[in-house]
Amino acid sequence: MLVEDVMCPMVHSARVGESGADAAQKMWNHDIGFLPVVDEQGRVIAAITDRDLCMASFTQGRALADIAVGSAMSRVLVAARPGDPVSAAERLMQTHQLRRLPVVDTDGRPVGVVTIGDMARASVRRDDVSTDEVAHTYCDITRPTGMQPLAAE
């Protein structure tokens, strides 16, 4: 199974210079907790989560309206491509402890998002995604920092 088979098509994104309040409003309006951050050409350069925004507001002692997305976004981009096997996306999520991955085209523009929830739903619907694999991915993603990942059986 490929990432494009399980991803959610996604058209919402944030820009580096926009306010945290604007990003949070998009998340609220669309019932999402994650936005890819795009550059002036519309290519994904980072990601931002609702947690990133909350922690930036807290650690900077500033309101979301006074915080730029660029000061709260991830510093390393981890992304998948539509034609990647779901297992490759799972490995990225496990390695980087991510619940969501932006899916980008060959030009780096966002075409969707794949989440651990998307993978769990696919494992229930199809035989080629194992619920055991999804469970191991979830365990690795939610592992507290400093703990070792589960051994594959």
N, C-alpha and C positions, 0 to 999 in steps of 0.2 A: 504494500500500500504506500502511496506517495503522500507527501505533505498536502498537495492540492486536493486530495480526496477527503481530508479531515479539517482543513483550515476554515476559518471564517473569513469571507471576503471583507476587507476593511478599507475604509476610505477616510477615516478620521486620523489626524496627526497634529503635532504641535511643532512650533518653530522655536529656535534657540532664544530669540529675543522677546517672545510673547510672555505675558505674566503667568505666574503659577495659578492665579485666579482664573484666567482664561482657559488654561489646560484643565483645571479642576471642573470648570463649568461644562466643558466638552465631555469629560468623564461622567459627570452627573446626568447630563442630557441624554447620553447614549448608553447608560448603565454599564460602563466599562471601567476598569481600573488601570488601564495601560494605554499609552499612546507612543507610536514611533515618533521620533524627533527628526524632522527633515531639514535639509539645507535649502538655499535659495533655488536650486535646480530641482527640488522635490525628491532628492535622494535621502534615504535613511542614514543618519549619522549616529544615532543614539536612541535610547528609549527612556521613558519616564513613567513611573507608577504613582498611584494615589499615595502609597507609603512614602515614596521619594519626596513628594510634595509636603506631606505632613512633617516628615523629619527635617526637611530643609527649613520649614517655617519655625519649627521648634528650636533647632540648633542655631539658626541665624537670629532668632528673636524678632522675626518680622512677619507681617501679614502676607498672605499669598499674593495679594495685589502688588506687593513691593518686592517680590522675588521673581527673577527671570527663570524661565525653564532651563536655560543654560547653566544655572548655578545648582540645579537639583537633579539634572538628568544623569544617566549612567555615563561612565567614562570609557567603557569598552562596548563596542557594538557586537552583539551575537545575534545572527540571523540565519534563517533557512531560506531555501529556494523552493518554488512549487514542485519541482521534479525530484527533490530529495526524498529518499526513503524515510518513512516515519521513524524508523529505528535511528537514523542519523539525527533527526530532530530530538528524539528522546535522549540520545547521548549528550547533545549540547545542553539540554535542560538539566540533566544530571550533573554534568561537569561544572556548569556555571550556576547551579541552584536557581533556575528560572522557572517560573510557572507559565510564562508566555514568551513566545518568540515572534518577532516580526518576520513576515515572509516577503522577500523582495525579488523583483525581476532581475534580468541580467544587467540592467542599467542602475540597479540599486534603489529603484522606486518601490514603495509599499504596494503589495497586492493582497495582503491578508495578514492574519495572525493565527498562530496555532497555539493552543493552550493544553495544559494537562487535562482539562475537562473535555476538550475535543477528542483527545486520545482515549480517555476513559469511555466516552460515548461510542467511539469507533470499535473499541474492544468488545462492547456488548453486542454491537450490530454485525461484526465481521469476525471471521475465524483467523485472519492473518495479522491481527493485533491482539497480543495476549494480555489478559487482565493481570497476569503475574508481572509482565514487563511494565505495565502502567503502574502497578503497585510499587515495584522497585524504583521506578522513576520518581513517583511521589515521595517515597521515603528518602531518596537522595536529595530531592529538591528541598524538603523541609528539615533536613538534618541540621541541628545546631552547629554553628561554626566550631571547628576543632574536632568533630566526631568523624570517624571513618565511615565510608559508604558501605552498604550491605554487600556481602559477597554474593556473586551470582551463583545460582545452583543449577 
